[in-house]
Amino acid sequence: MTPPVPPPFEFFDHTADIGLIARGRDLPELFLNAARGLNALVLEPSASPPVTQKENIRLKSSDRDALLVQWLNELIFRLGVRRQVLWTARAFSVGDGVLVAAAEWETFDPARRRVLREVKSATYHELEIVEILGGWEARVVLDV
């Protein structure tokens, strides 16, 4: 019997904040699933595919852990300031403190989707990225 496949992301309770656990077969999938988890926490699901615009993204940080925090904080910034939501990313790579993605961004439209909760930032508190059987898992606390 094959063991059940864990979900790509899930949430855990944290005093006054919300924890996010993301998983992926490799680091790019882990980072993309972390973004999907953040979107699921912040926005109601979209009933139809949005009109998207393409804009590549490149982030650089001191290490993999800091890169995950920077990635999530970039997504929070883009939603709050630029009114952009990550729809998908292709040609996604993560390594040596650098993230590169050919991203597609949805322009946030409150008539299509509503904000479920506000997330201020991803934090370093209890941050952990570990290799697990079949891939990677990350735990990050989101300040709400």
C-alpha positions in Angstrom: 0.0 0.0 0.0 1.3 3.4 -1.0 1.4 6.0 1.8 -0.9 9.0 1.3 0.6 12.0 -0.4 0.6 15.1 1.9 -1.1 18.2 0.6 1.1 20.9 -1.1 0.3 23.3 1.7 -1.6 23.5 5.0 -1.8 25.8 8.0 -1.1 25.5 11.7 -2.2 27.5 14.7 0.2 29.9 16.1 -0.4 32.5 18.9 -1.8 35.6 17.3 -0.3 34.5 13.9 -0.8 31.8 11.3 1.7 29.1 10.4 2.1 27.8 6.8 3.6 24.5 5.9 4.5 24.1 2.3 5.8 21.0 0.5 7.3 20.2 -2.9 9.3 17.6 -4.7 12.0 20.2 -5.3 12.7 23.7 -4.1 10.9 25.5 -7.0 7.8 23.5 -6.3 8.1 24.2 -2.6 8.4 27.9 -3.1 5.4 27.9 -5.6 3.3 25.9 -3.1 4.2 28.4 -0.4 2.9 31.1 -2.7 -0.3 29.1 -3.4 -0.8 28.6 0.4 -0.4 32.4 1.0 -2.9 33.1 -1.8 -5.4 30.6 -0.3 -5.0 32.2 3.1 -5.4 35.8 1.9 -7.9 35.6 -1.1 -11.1 33.7 -1.8 -10.7 31.3 -4.7 -11.2 32.6 -8.2 -14.2 31.3 -10.1 -12.6 31.8 -13.5 -9.1 32.2 -14.9 -8.0 35.8 -14.8 -6.4 38.0 -17.4 -2.7 37.9 -16.6 0.4 39.8 -17.4 3.8 38.4 -17.6 6.6 39.8 -15.6 9.8 38.0 -14.6 11.0 38.1 -11.1 14.5 37.7 -9.7 15.2 37.8 -6.0 18.5 37.4 -4.2 19.1 36.7 -0.5 21.8 35.4 1.9 20.4 31.8 2.0 17.5 29.6 1.2 15.6 30.4 4.4 15.9 34.1 3.9 14.9 33.7 0.2 11.6 32.0 1.2 10.8 34.9 3.6 11.8 37.5 0.9 9.6 35.6 -1.7 6.5 35.6 0.5 7.1 39.2 1.5 7.4 40.2 -2.2 4.0 38.6 -2.9 2.5 40.4 0.1 4.0 43.7 -1.1 2.7 43.1 -4.7 -0.8 42.5 -3.5 -0.9 45.4 -1.1 0.9 48.0 -3.2 0.9 46.9 -6.9 -2.5 45.0 -6.7 -0.9 42.0 -8.3 -1.5 38.3 -7.4 0.8 35.6 -8.5 -1.2 33.3 -10.9 1.6 30.9 -11.9 5.3 30.8 -12.5 7.2 28.8 -15.1 10.9 28.3 -15.6 11.2 28.6 -11.8 14.5 28.1 -10.2 15.8 28.4 -6.6 19.4 28.0 -5.7 22.4 29.6 -4.1 20.2 32.3 -2.6 18.7 33.3 -5.9 15.1 32.8 -7.1 14.2 33.3 -10.8 10.8 32.9 -12.3 8.9 33.7 -15.5 5.7 34.7 -13.6 2.2 35.5 -14.6 0.4 38.1 -12.5 -3.3 38.6 -12.1 -4.4 42.2 -11.5 -6.3 42.1 -8.2 -10.0 42.9 -8.8 -12.2 43.1 -5.7 -15.2 42.5 -8.0 -13.8 39.1 -8.8 -12.3 38.0 -5.5 -12.3 39.4 -2.0 -9.6 39.6 0.6 -10.2 37.0 3.4 -7.5 38.3 5.8 -4.6 40.7 5.8 -1.1 39.3 6.2 1.5 41.8 7.2 4.6 39.8 6.5 6.3 36.4 6.6 8.6 36.1 9.6 11.8 34.3 10.6 10.1 33.0 13.7 10.2 29.2 13.7 11.3 29.3 10.0 12.5 25.9 8.8 13.2 24.3 5.4 14.0 20.6 5.6 14.5 17.8 3.1 11.9 15.1 3.7 11.3 11.8 2.0 10.2 12.6 -1.5 11.1 16.3 -1.4 11.1 19.4 0.8 9.0 20.9 3.5 9.0 24.5 4.9 7.4 26.0 8.0 6.9 29.7 8.2 4.9 31.9 10.5 2.9 34.7 8.9 2.2 37.9 10.9 -1.5 38.7 10.6 
